[in-house]
């Protein structure tokens, strides 16, 4: 991987409880190819919609995208 910059961990409601002090942000597919991931229990995907998009609409869009990526019925 090529380091593109240094990430400053924000303080916000989306921060995972107990998040480690040292972390990396990696594109989903790159992480899936490069690391052993328990996709059922250890993967956390955070989605932050634009202000004009409702939480329910953002959740539906994320669900559809993930189902398409896995080749499941939408």
Biopython code that builds the backbone (N, CA, C, O; Angstrom):
import numpy as np
from Bio.PDB.StructureBuilder import StructureBuilder

atoms = [
    (1, "UNK", "N", (0.832, -1.178, 0.000)),
    (1, "UNK", "CA", (0.000, 0.000, 0.000)),
    (1, "UNK", "C", (0.875, 1.239, 0.000)),
    (1, "UNK", "O", (1.990, 1.217, 0.522)),
    (2, "UNK", "N", (0.379, 2.312, -0.579)),
    (2, "UNK", "CA", (1.079, 3.590, -0.605)),
    (2, "UNK", "C", (0.376, 4.539, 0.361)),
    (2, "UNK", "O", (-0.836, 4.738, 0.272)),
    (3, "UNK", "N", (1.124, 5.113, 1.268)),
    (3, "UNK", "CA", (0.558, 6.052, 2.233)),
    (3, "UNK", "C", (0.285, 7.371, 1.517)),
    (3, "UNK", "O", (1.179, 7.973, 0.921)),
    (4, "UNK", "N", (-0.982, 7.808, 1.593)),
    (4, "UNK", "CA", (-1.385, 9.047, 0.928)),
    (4, "UNK", "C", (-1.426, 10.228, 1.877)),
    (4, "UNK", "O", (-1.415, 11.379, 1.440)),
    (5, "UNK", "N", (-1.472, 9.955, 3.157)),
    (5, "UNK", "CA", (-1.536, 11.038, 4.121)),
    (5, "UNK", "C", (-1.716, 10.491, 5.519)),
    (5, "UNK", "O", (-1.819, 9.280, 5.717)),
    (6, "UNK", "N", (-1.751, 11.373, 6.468)),
    (6, "UNK", "CA", (-1.937, 10.985, 7.859)),
    (6, "UNK", "C", (-3.348, 11.365, 8.262)),
    (6, "UNK", "O", (-3.797, 12.486, 8.021)),
    (7, "UNK", "N", (-4.028, 10.438, 8.866)),
    (7, "UNK", "CA", (-5.416, 10.634, 9.253)),
    (7, "UNK", "C", (-5.485, 11.004, 10.721)),
    (7, "UNK", "O", (-4.908, 10.321, 11.568)),
    (8, "UNK", "N", (-6.179, 12.067, 11.019)),
    (8, "UNK", "CA", (-6.412, 12.470, 12.404)),
    (8, "UNK", "C", (-7.776, 11.939, 12.811)),
    (8, "UNK", "O", (-8.794, 12.293, 12.216)),
    (9, "UNK", "N", (-7.788, 11.102, 13.812)),
    (9, "UNK", "CA", (-9.032, 10.485, 14.248)),
    (9, "UNK", "C", (-9.995, 11.541, 14.784)),
    (9, "UNK", "O", (-9.668, 12.249, 15.737)),
    (10, "UNK", "N", (-11.184, 11.654, 14.179)),
    (10, "UNK", "CA", (-12.151, 12.653, 14.646)),
    (10, "UNK", "C", (-12.900, 12.166, 15.885)),
    (10, "UNK", "O", (-12.974, 10.967, 16.153)),
    (11, "UNK", "N", (-13.435, 13.092, 16.610)),
    (11, "UNK", "CA", (-14.321, 12.756, 17.719)),
    (11, "UNK", "C", (-15.735, 12.968, 17.204)),
    (11, "UNK", "O", (-16.163, 14.102, 16.992)),
    (12, "UNK", "N", (-16.457, 11.873, 17.003)),
    (12, "UNK", "CA", (-17.826, 11.997, 16.497)),
    (12, "UNK", "C", (-18.652, 10.776, 16.871)),
    (12, "UNK", "O", (-18.128, 9.813, 17.431)),
    (13, "UNK", "N", (-19.927, 10.817, 16.566)),
    (13, "UNK", "CA", (-20.828, 9.732, 16.942)),
    (13, "UNK", "C", (-20.585, 8.462, 16.142)),
    (13, "UNK", "O", (-21.067, 7.397, 16.529)),
    (14, "UNK", "N", (-19.846, 8.543, 15.027)),
    (14, "UNK", "CA", (-19.614, 7.369, 14.200)),
    (14, "UNK", "C", (-18.367, 6.597, 14.618)),
    (14, "UNK", "O", (-18.065, 5.553, 14.039)),
    (15, "UNK", "N", (-17.644, 7.091, 15.608)),
    (15, "UNK", "CA", (-16.429, 6.415, 16.043)),
    (15, "UNK", "C", (-16.805, 5.105, 16.732)),
    (15, "UNK", "O", (-17.691, 5.066, 17.585)),
    (16, "UNK", "N", (-16.128, 4.058, 16.354)),
    (16, "UNK", "CA", (-16.398, 2.732, 16.912)),
    (16, "UNK", "C", (-15.906, 2.694, 18.352)),
    (16, "UNK", "O", (-14.766, 3.073, 18.621)),
    (17, "UNK", "N", (-16.759, 2.236, 19.299)),
    (17, "UNK", "CA", (-16.317, 2.140, 20.694)),
    (17, "UNK", "C", (-15.095, 1.233, 20.800)),
    (17, "UNK", "O", (-15.061, 0.154, 20.209)),
    (18, "UNK", "N", (-14.101, 1.673, 21.550)),
    (18, "UNK", "CA", (-12.900, 0.871, 21.720)),
    (18, "UNK", "C", (-11.994, 0.862, 20.508)),
    (18, "UNK", "O", (-11.132, -0.008, 20.387)),
    (19, "UNK", "N", (-12.177, 1.822, 19.600)),
    (19, "UNK", "CA", (-11.349, 1.885, 18.392)),
    (19, "UNK", "C", (-9.886, 2.034, 18.788)),
    (19, "UNK", "O", (-9.561, 2.772, 19.718)),
    (20, "UNK", "N", (-9.008, 1.333, 18.081)),
    (20, "UNK", "CA", (-7.586, 1.424, 18.429)),
    (20, "UNK", "C", (-7.016, 2.807, 18.118)),
    (20, "UNK", "O", (-7.538, 3.544, 17.282)),
    (21, "UNK", "N", (-5.938, 3.132, 18.813)),
    (21, "UNK", "CA", (-5.267, 4.411, 18.572)),
    (21, "UNK", "C", (-4.585, 4.422, 17.212)),
    (21, "UNK", "O", (-4.447, 5.476, 16.590)),
    (22, "UNK", "N", (-4.159, 3.256, 16.753)),
    (22, "UNK", "CA", (-3.491, 3.148, 15.461)),
    (22, "UNK", "C", (-4.428, 2.415, 14.515)),
    (22, "UNK", "O", (-4.877, 1.309, 14.818)),
    (23, "UNK", "N", (-4.724, 3.015, 13.385)),
    (23, "UNK", "CA", (-5.651, 2.407, 12.433)),
    (23, "UNK", "C", (-5.290, 2.861, 11.030)),
    (23, "UNK", "O", (-4.460, 3.750, 10.841)),
    (24, "UNK", "N", (-5.923, 2.242, 10.061)),
    (24, "UNK", "CA", (-5.720, 2.627, 8.664)),
    (24, "UNK", "C", (-7.059, 2.589, 7.956)),
    (24, "UNK", "O", (-7.931, 1.789, 8.295)),
    (25, "UNK", "N", (-7.216, 3.448, 6.983)),
    (25, "UNK", "CA", (-8.403, 3.444, 6.140)),
    (25, "UNK", "C", (-7.978, 2.834, 4.813)),
    (25, "UNK", "O", (-7.089, 3.347, 4.134)),
    (26, "UNK", "N", (-8.629, 1.727, 4.455)),
    (26, "UNK", "CA", (-8.271, 0.976, 3.253)),
    (26, "UNK", "C", (-9.539, 0.757, 2.442)),
    (26, "UNK", "O", (-10.577, 0.437, 3.020)),
    (27, "UNK", "N", (-9.493, 0.918, 1.127)),
    (27, "UNK", "CA", (-10.669, 0.623, 0.303)),
    (27, "UNK", "C", (-11.158, -0.811, 0.556)),
    (27, "UNK", "O", (-10.353, -1.722, 0.750)),
    (28, "UNK", "N", (-12.461, -0.997, 0.553)),
    (28, "UNK", "CA", (-13.076, -2.277, 0.903)),
    (28, "UNK", "C", (-12.500, -3.444, 0.105)),
    (28, "UNK", "O", (-12.070, -4.437, 0.691)),
    (29, "UNK", "N", (-12.486, -3.338, -1.211)),
    (29, "UNK", "CA", (-12.011, -4.451, -2.042)),
    (29, "UNK", "C", (-10.531, -4.736, -1.819)),
    (29, "UNK", "O", (-10.117, -5.895, -1.845)),
    (30, "UNK", "N", (-9.733, -3.705, -1.601)),
    (30, "UNK", "CA", (-8.304, -3.912, -1.332)),
    (30, "UNK", "C", (-8.116, -4.658, -0.014)),
    (30, "UNK", "O", (-7.284, -5.561, 0.073)),
    (31, "UNK", "N", (-8.873, -4.291, 1.000)),
    (31, "UNK", "CA", (-8.787, -4.977, 2.289)),
    (31, "UNK", "C", (-9.230, -6.429, 2.148)),
    (31, "UNK", "O", (-8.617, -7.331, 2.718)),
    (32, "UNK", "N", (-10.281, -6.645, 1.397)),
    (32, "UNK", "CA", (-10.799, -8.001, 1.201)),
    (32, "UNK", "C", (-9.771, -8.894, 0.508)),
    (32, "UNK", "O", (-9.637, -10.068, 0.853)),
    (33, "UNK", "N", (-9.046, -8.343, -0.466)),
    (33, "UNK", "CA", (-8.034, -9.119, -1.187)),
    (33, "UNK", "C", (-6.772, -9.327, -0.361)),
    (33, "UNK", "O", (-6.101, -10.347, -0.510)),
    (34, "UNK", "N", (-6.443, -8.386, 0.499)),
    (34, "UNK", "CA", (-5.138, -8.390, 1.159)),
    (34, "UNK", "C", (-5.117, -8.953, 2.575)),
    (34, "UNK", "O", (-4.061, -9.355, 3.063)),
    (35, "UNK", "N", (-6.256, -8.986, 3.233)),
    (35, "UNK", "CA", (-6.280, -9.399, 4.633)),
    (35, "UNK", "C", (-7.319, -10.488, 4.856)),
    (35, "UNK", "O", (-8.283, -10.616, 4.102)),
    (36, "UNK", "N", (-7.098, -11.268, 5.909)),
    (36, "UNK", "CA", (-8.095, -12.264, 6.304)),
    (36, "UNK", "C", (-9.155, -11.513, 7.106)),
    (36, "UNK", "O", (-8.871, -10.975, 8.176)),
    (37, "UNK", "N", (-10.362, -11.483, 6.586)),
    (37, "UNK", "CA", (-11.453, -10.751, 7.232)),
    (37, "UNK", "C", (-12.605, -11.710, 7.488)),
    (37, "UNK", "O", (-13.046, -12.416, 6.582)),
    (38, "UNK", "N", (-13.089, -11.735, 8.718)),
    (38, "UNK", "CA", (-14.302, -12.477, 9.030)),
    (38, "UNK", "C", (-15.456, -11.577, 8.594)),
    (38, "UNK", "O", (-15.923, -10.732, 9.358)),
    (39, "UNK", "N", (-15.911, -11.773, 7.349)),
    (39, "UNK", "CA", (-16.901, -10.862, 6.765)),
    (39, "UNK", "C", (-18.243, -10.878, 7.487)),
    (39, "UNK", "O", (-19.044, -9.959, 7.315)),
    (40, "UNK", "N", (-18.496, -11.890, 8.279)),
    (40, "UNK", "CA", (-19.789, -11.970, 8.961)),
    (40, "UNK", "C", (-19.771, -11.279, 10.312)),
    (40, "UNK", "O", (-20.802, -10.785, 10.768)),
    (41, "UNK", "N", (-18.610, -11.238, 10.961)),
    (41, "UNK", "CA", (-18.578, -10.737, 12.329)),
    (41, "UNK", "C", (-17.645, -9.560, 12.580)),
    (41, "UNK", "O", (-17.815, -8.853, 13.573)),
    (42, "UNK", "N", (-16.679, -9.332, 11.722)),
    (42, "UNK", "CA", (-15.642, -8.358, 12.048)),
    (42, "UNK", "C", (-15.600, -7.142, 11.143)),
    (42, "UNK", "O", (-14.707, -6.305, 11.279)),
    (43, "UNK", "N", (-16.526, -7.027, 10.243)),
    (43, "UNK", "CA", (-16.477, -5.925, 9.293)),
    (43, "UNK", "C", (-17.502, -4.865, 9.673)),
    (43, "UNK", "O", (-18.686, -5.157, 9.840)),
    (44, "UNK", "N", (-17.033, -3.644, 9.806)),
    (44, "UNK", "CA", (-17.919, -2.527, 10.132)),
    (44, "UNK", "C", (-17.861, -1.544, 8.974)),
    (44, "UNK", "O", (-16.784, -1.083, 8.598)),
    (45, "UNK", "N", (-19.011, -1.228, 8.414)),
    (45, "UNK", "CA", (-19.081, -0.267, 7.322)),
    (45, "UNK", "C", (-19.896, 0.923, 7.811)),
    (45, "UNK", "O", (-21.060, 0.776, 8.185)),
    (46, "UNK", "N", (-19.286, 2.089, 7.807)),
    (46, "UNK", "CA", (-19.972, 3.305, 8.231)),
    (46, "UNK", "C", (-20.390, 4.095, 7.007)),
    (46, "UNK", "O", (-19.604, 4.288, 6.079)),
    (47, "UNK", "N", (-21.627, 4.546, 7.011)),
    (47, "UNK", "CA", (-22.153, 5.333, 5.899)),
    (47, "UNK", "C", (-22.671, 6.646, 6.473)),
    (47, "UNK", "O", (-23.487, 6.649, 7.394)),
    (48, "UNK", "N", (-22.197, 7.753, 5.930)),
    (48, "UNK", "CA", (-22.673, 9.063, 6.367)),
    (48, "UNK", "C", (-23.340, 9.733, 5.173)),
    (48, "UNK", "O", (-22.654, 10.152, 4.240)),
    (49, "UNK", "N", (-24.673, 9.841, 5.187)),
    (49, "UNK", "CA", (-25.367, 10.447, 4.047)),
    (49, "UNK", "C", (-25.196, 11.964, 4.020)),
    (49, "UNK", "O", (-24.854, 12.594, 5.020)),
    (50, "UNK", "N", (-25.446, 12.518, 2.852)),
    (50, "UNK", "CA", (-25.469, 13.975, 2.720)),
    (50, "UNK", "C", (-26.637, 14.496, 3.554)),
    (50, "UNK", "O", (-27.582, 13.753, 3.818)),
    (51, "UNK", "N", (-26.587, 15.758, 3.971)),
    (51, "UNK", "CA", (-27.648, 16.301, 4.830)),
    (51, "UNK", "C", (-29.061, 16.131, 4.265)),
    (51, "UNK", "O", (-30.013, 15.947, 5.023)),
    (52, "UNK", "N", (-29.198, 16.192, 2.940)),
    (52, "UNK", "CA", (-30.540, 16.098, 2.346)),
    (52, "UNK", "C", (-31.027, 14.657, 2.169)),
    (52, "UNK", "O", (-32.158, 14.445, 1.731)),
    (53, "UNK", "N", (-30.197, 13.668, 2.502)),
    (53, "UNK", "CA", (-30.571, 12.257, 2.344)),
    (53, "UNK", "C", (-30.930, 11.686, 3.711)),
    (53, "UNK", "O", (-30.167, 11.821, 4.668)),
    (54, "UNK", "N", (-32.103, 11.043, 3.797)),
    (54, "UNK", "CA", (-32.536, 10.472, 5.072)),
    (54, "UNK", "C", (-31.693, 9.246, 5.420)),
    (54, "UNK", "O", (-31.102, 8.616, 4.542)),
    (55, "UNK", "N", (-31.647, 8.921, 6.699)),
    (55, "UNK", "CA", (-30.895, 7.747, 7.150)),
    (55, "UNK", "C", (-31.457, 6.484, 6.505)),
    (55, "UNK", "O", (-30.695, 5.626, 6.060)),
    (56, "UNK", "N", (-32.784, 6.362, 6.451)),
    (56, "UNK", "CA", (-33.393, 5.171, 5.847)),
    (56, "UNK", "C", (-33.016, 5.024, 4.377)),
    (56, "UNK", "O", (-32.731, 3.919, 3.915)),
    (57, "UNK", "N", (-33.014, 6.124, 3.650)),
    (57, "UNK", "CA", (-32.646, 6.071, 2.229)),
    (57, "UNK", "C", (-31.174, 5.669, 2.067)),
    (57, "UNK", "O", (-30.840, 4.879, 1.183)),
    (58, "UNK", "N", (-30.303, 6.208, 2.913)),
    (58, "UNK", "CA", (-28.877, 5.858, 2.863)),
    (58, "UNK", "C", (-28.665, 4.385, 3.206)),
    (58, "UNK", "O", (-27.850, 3.713, 2.575)),
    (59, "UNK", "N", (-29.395, 3.882, 4.200)),
    (59, "UNK", "CA", (-29.282, 2.466, 4.569)),
    (59, "UNK", "C", (-29.735, 1.571, 3.422)),
    (59, "UNK", "O", (-29.097, 0.561, 3.126)),
    (60, "UNK", "N", (-30.833, 1.943, 2.781)),
    (60, "UNK", "CA", (-31.325, 1.162, 1.639)),
    (60, "UNK", "C", (-30.314, 1.163, 0.496)),
    (60, "UNK", "O", (-30.074, 0.124, -0.119)),
    (61, "UNK", "N", (-29.724, 2.313, 0.208)),
    (61, "UNK", "CA", (-28.740, 2.408, -0.875)),
    (61, "UNK", "C", (-27.503, 1.569, -0.563)),
    (61, "UNK", "O", (-26.970, 0.899, -1.447)),
    (62, "UNK", "N", (-27.046, 1.602, 0.682)),
    (62, "UNK", "CA", (-25.882, 0.798, 1.078)),
    (62, "UNK", "C", (-26.198, -0.690, 0.971)),
    (62, "UNK", "O", (-25.367, -1.468, 0.501)),
    (63, "UNK", "N", (-27.387, -1.090, 1.401)),
    (63, "UNK", "CA", (-27.794, -2.496, 1.320)),
    (63, "UNK", "C", (-27.834, -2.971, -0.122)),
    (63, "UNK", "O", (-27.326, -4.048, -0.435)),
    (64, "UNK", "N", (-28.430, -2.180, -1.000)),
    (64, "UNK", "CA", (-28.518, -2.545, -2.422)),
    (64, "UNK", "C", (-27.119, -2.685, -3.019)),
    (64, "UNK", "O", (-26.843, -3.645, -3.738)),
    (65, "UNK", "N", (-26.246, -1.739, -2.724)),
    (65, "UNK", "CA", (-24.879, -1.785, -3.266)),
    (65, "UNK", "C", (-24.138, -3.030, -2.795)),
    (65, "UNK", "O", (-23.504, -3.714, -3.597)),
    (66, "UNK", "N", (-24.214, -3.328, -1.503)),
    (66, "UNK", "CA", (-23.522, -4.506, -0.977)),
    (66, "UNK", "C", (-24.101, -5.799, -1.545)),
    (66, "UNK", "O", (-23.351, -6.731, -1.835)),
    (67, "UNK", "N", (-25.421, -5.870, -1.710)),
    (67, "UNK", "CA", (-26.036, -7.073, -2.293)),
    (67, "UNK", "C", (-25.595, -7.252, -3.744)),
    (67, "UNK", "O", (-25.322, -8.371, -4.179)),
    (68, "UNK", "N", (-25.526, -6.155, -4.491)),
    (68, "UNK", "CA", (-25.065, -6.245, -5.888)),
    (68, "UNK", "C", (-23.620, -6.726, -5.954)),
    (68, "UNK", "O", (-23.284, -7.564, -6.791)),
    (69, "UNK", "N", (-22.762, -6.203, -5.080)),
    (69, "UNK", "CA", (-21.354, -6.612, -5.057)),
    (69, "UNK", "C", (-21.205, -8.110, -4.787)),
    (69, "UNK", "O", (-20.282, -8.748, -5.293)),
    (70, "UNK", "N", (-22.107, -8.658, -3.998)),
    (70, "UNK", "CA", (-22.037, -10.083, -3.664)),
    (70, "UNK", "C", (-22.831, -10.951, -4.625)),
    (70, "UNK", "O", (-22.870, -12.173, -4.476)),
    (71, "UNK", "N", (-23.467, -10.324, -5.614)),
    (71, "UNK", "CA", (-24.228, -11.089, -6.600)),
    (71, "UNK", "C", (-25.545, -11.620, -6.065)),
    (71, "UNK", "O", (-26.055, -12.632, -6.547)),
    (72, "UNK", "N", (-26.096, -10.941, -5.070)),
    (72, "UNK", "CA", (-27.368, -11.364, -4.481)),
    (72, "UNK", "C", (-28.529, -10.610, -5.121)),
    (72, "UNK", "O", (-28.350, -9.567, -5.749)),
    (73, "UNK", "N", (-29.719, -11.170, -4.943)),
    (73, "UNK", "CA", (-30.929, -10.543, -5.473)),
    (73, "UNK", "C", (-31.157, -9.213, -4.767)),
    (73, "UNK", "O", (-30.987, -9.107, -3.552)),
    (74, "UNK", "N", (-31.542, -8.201, -5.538)),
    (74, "UNK", "CA", (-31.768, -6.859, -4.974)),
    (74, "UNK", "C", (-33.243, -6.651, -4.765)),
    (74, "UNK", "O", (-33.657, -5.589, -4.299)),
]
sb = StructureBuilder()
sb.init_structure("model")
sb.init_model(0)
sb.init_chain("A")
sb.init_seg("    ")
for serial, (resi, resn, name, xyz) in enumerate(atoms, 1):
    if name == "N":
        sb.init_residue(resn, " ", resi, " ")
    sb.init_atom(name, np.array(xyz, "f"), 0.0, 1.0, " ", f" {name:<3s}", serial, name[0])
structure = sb.get_structure()
